[in-house]
Amino acid sequence: MIFRQLFDYETWTYTYLLADPVTKEALLIDTVKEQAERDISLLTELGLKLKYILETHVHADHITAAATLRSRTGAKIALSAEAGVRCADLPLKDGDEISLGALRIRCIATPGHTMSCMSYLCEGRVFTGDTLFVRDAGRTDFQQGSSEKMYDSITRKLFSLPEETL
């Protein structure tokens, strides 16, 4: 798997690039509008074709580059069906799977930070957005957050993944 972790200092948002090295199909998780050119440049540099733009959640703390990237690359926007976002090309549900060449990305509903949070599991790595951080968890005190649902998402879903999961 081709993997890159990118960071935007303005919004403190991590963006992740995953790609199949054989088919050169790629996806981006949690893009940031101000970094669209960076992301397109990286895709071009690596010779990749963007197939999906995944969002872990919809929140006002950063504006996604999804629409810009979709218009420039033809990629599909995918996020939780619970978000009720009409511009999504692929509304996702818990347990759905996305194919990227030989890679399989499993969608895990992890509500709590928002009711529509979605985590993505691929080859021993889980991308949790604002649900789970290193030594912390996302806030639950606004925009349909729920401490109870967050606790269940973390303890029953994320902590039940194999110990070696990154």
N, C-alpha and C positions, 0 to 999 in steps of 0.2 A: 504494500500500500504506500502511495505517496502521501505524506502528511506534513502540513505546515501549521504552526500556531502563529497568528498575527495579533497585534495589539494596537488599539487606538487610545492614545493618552488623553484625548479630550473627553471621551465618554467612559473610559476605563472598561472598554468592551473587548473581549477576545473574539476573534473570528478564526474559524478553522477551515482549512482546505484539506479535503480527502479526495484521492483519485486512484483509479485502477491503472497500474503501470502498463498493462497490455493494451486495453482499449482507449486509454487516455481520457476516459469519461471522468468528470470531476463534479464535486459539490462544494458549496460554501455554507457554513453554519454561522448565523448571527453577523451578517454584514453591517457595515456602518456607511451611511451615505457619503460622508466626506472621504472615505477610503475606496470608493468604487474604482478609481483609476489605478490605485495600487493593486487592487485585486485583479483587474483586467490585465495589467502588465505582468503580474505573476503567472496568470494562466497562459499568456502568450509566451513568456520566457520558458515555461515548462512544456509547451506544446500541448496543452490540455483543452478539452471542449467542456464547457460548463453545462451540465445537464440539470442540476437542481440547486435551488437556493433554499436552505432550511432555516426556519426560525424556531428558537426554543420557546419564545413567548413574545407577546406584543406589549410593549411598554413605552412610555413617553421619555424614558431616560436616554434613549438613542433612537435616531431615525434610520431605519434600515435602507440599504442600497438595493433591496430586492427589485423594485420596479425599474430602476436604472439598469441593473444587470440583466434583467429579463429582456428589456427593449434592445440592449446591445448584443445579447448572446442567444436569445431564444430559449433560455433555461426556464424551467417551471418553478414557481414559488410553492413551497410546501410548508404547512404548519398545522397545528391542531385544529380539527373541525370545531372544537369548543370555542375557538376565538371568534367565530362568526364573521370572519373577514371575507368579503365578497371578491377581493382581488386574488385570492389564493387559487392556484391552478390545481392543487392537490391537497384537499383537506384530509388530515391524518387522524387515525384513531389508535388507541392503545393496541399494541401487537402487530400493527401494519409493518410491512417490510418494503424497503426501497432497494432496488438493484442498481449497482454502479459497476458495470463489467462483472468481474467475479466477486466483487464485494457485496455484502448484504448488510444493510443498516436497519436495525430493529428499532421501532418507535415505541417509547415507553411513556405513557401519560404520567406526569408527576406534578399534579396540581398542588397549590399551596401558596407560592409566591404570587401567581395568578391562577385563575381557575383553568386556564388553557395551557399551562406549561407542559412542554414535551421534551423528553431527553432522548438521545440517540446513541445506540450501542453499535459499535463496529470494531471487529477484531481486537477485543480486549480493552477498548477505550470507550468511556461513556461521556457524552457531552451534555452537561446538565443546565447550561445557561445560568440563571440566577436562583435555581433551586438549591444547589449545593456548591459551596466554595471550599477551598482549602481552609480548614479550621473554622468554618462559618456556614451560615445558610442565608438565603435571601430574606428580605423583609416580607412580612405578611399583613402589614397594617394599612394597606391601601389597595385600590383597584381589585376588589374581589379576592383579596388574599385570605388565607385561612391557616392558622397555626396548626389546627388539628389535621387538616389535609396534608400540610407540609410534613408533619411528623410521620404520618402514614406513608407518604411518598418516599421519604428518606429511609425510614426503618424497614418498611415492607418491600420496597422495590429496589432502591439503589443499594442499600446495605445487604440485600440478598444476592447481589451479583457476586461472582467468584472473587475471592480475596485478592487475586492478582490484577483485577480490573483497574485500569488507570482512569 
